[in-house]
Amino acid sequence: MKRTAINLHTITAARLREGRERGSITVEHIMWAVIIVALVTTVGALLTAWATGKIGELG
């Protein structure tokens, strides 16, 4: 009986650790996605401002 309890504890602990690791990967991907979106937005705003300034110089 003692051996069964130890096996049950080991299996449960492994599943809990596995679940936590899966969630951390998701959070990491979300963080990278937010950083990339922020960079793309910033570059787009800079290009738009530059192009608007150049158009203003023409006319």
N, C-alpha and C positions, 0 to 999 in steps of 0.2 A: 504493500500500500504506500509505503514511504517513497519508493522509487517512482510510482505513478504520480504522486504529488510533485516530486521534483521535476519530472518530465513536463507536467502541465504548467508549472511555473516557468520553465525554460521556454516553452513554446509561446506562452502568453507574453513574456518579456520580449522575445524576438519580434513578435507581431507588433507590439507597441512601438519598439524602436524603429521598425520598418515604416510604420505609419507616420512617425514624426519626420523621418528622413524624406519621405515623399512630399510632405507639406513644405519642407524647407526648400526643396528644389522649385516648387511652384512659386514661393515668395521670391526666390532669387530671380526667376524668369520675369516676374512682374516688375521687380526693381530695374532690371536691365531694359525692359520694354519702356518703362517710364523715362529712363535716362535717354534712350534713343529718340523717343518722341519729342522730348524737350530739346535735344540737340537739333533735330530736323526742323522743329518749329523756329528755333533761334536763327538757324541758317536761312530759312525761308523768309523770315522777317528782315534780316539784313540784306538779302538779295532784293527784296521788294523795295526797301528804302533806297538802296543804291540805284535801282532801275528808275524809280520815281524821280530821284534827283537828276539823273541823266536826261530823262524826258523833259524835266523842267528847264534844263539848260538849253535844250533845242528850240523851245518855242517861246 
